[in-house]
């Protein structure tokens, strides 16, 4: 379970930013929370609102960046590219000093009733600090790193593995010590890294990249059946799905050059097919017709399919899922049902979304239960200097019994765009 994520000096967020998922009142709001053994409870969902270009997506990208340091992609021979983070590190650039300062990242989370606090500081050249703490009853240090000097508590993980790594100078200035430990299958480091691996961030910026989650799952029949059932539950008339296979000879030469001919082995998939029923003039079923997901299905269908396996996996495994522009292309009723799944599921799953759909602030079920309470809602604002800030709605003193949607759209909490219709009218009137 994600307890808290904090960071600073990354993209549009200059100062320290905190996403805190600890619930303020565990007894009254247990429908919205997961109880922990630490005398508190953690929110099952959180929603981030804000104007266009305010920093909502960059908030999620900050967590994805931290994950890339801990779980770097693998290159040839499946060797992790431990310095990959340097290619995507992006400190705040709209002043004269932050770009050369350190960026800070820290995440607090619970795995198997143990609370972990892991974090690091880095700049565009190197990792300058790193730490890991765990808490069963009291918080204790597992390891601390200052530049390349590492100290550790051998009671918590395999000291022999750590000694061998340190003595062999295997931790470079650009590599996470935690990531290096996990490559040698150190149990505690592997558990922490696995939590980050299971935490998924889906961006709305590129629907094609997010399709990799369900497409990979479709290769397994059991997973495919779950995805089809998921889509049919939302009233899509899709009867079945299949991966569209092509031979290597069918791939254009230019694409082969981009992929690398050495990487073209085995089965190649170039898309997804969906099965629909066909009827005659008497509406009697005659046969089946295969459509192309990418060419024939709507954007909304593609969008929900792109989210499908990540949502199913998160709910089943009890992991955290970040979805950028959550309800883009998705009907409000479907969006509400997905959120409700996280409330009613009996695992430790968590959903963090960003959206511009203000109606979610006031929607209530028949029994009067709201989709989100005020402490589940965050607002992102950007000032005139390009600095984004994340503010919990509970920080505002407004009467929360009022219509939250109206208050938000009227700018009472910020997080809305500054619009000048006069400027646009003048633009149109110009010769």
Buried (B, 14 or more C-beta within 10 A) or exposed (E): BBBBBBBBBBBBBBEEBEBBBBBBEBEEBEEBBBBBEBEEBBBBBBBBBBBEBBBBBBBBBBBBBBBBBBBBEEEEEEEBBBBBBBEEBBBBEEEEEBBEBBBBBBBBBBBEEBBBBBBBBBBBEBBBBBBBBBBEEEEEBBBBBEEBEBEBBEEBBBEEBBEEBBEEEBBEEBBBBBBBBBBBEBEBBBBBBBBBBBBBBBBBEEBEEBBEBBBEBBEEEEBBEBBBEBBEEBEBEBBBBBBBEEEEEEBEEEEBEEEEEEEEEEEBBEBBBBBBEEEEEEEEEEEEEEBEBBEEBEEBBBBBBBBBBBBBBBBEEBBBBBBBBBBBBBEEEBBBEBBBBBBEBEEBBBBBBBBBBBBBBBBEEEEEEBBBBBBBBBBBBBEEEBBBBBBBBBEBEEEEEEEBBEBBBEEBBBBBEEEEEEEEEEEEEEE
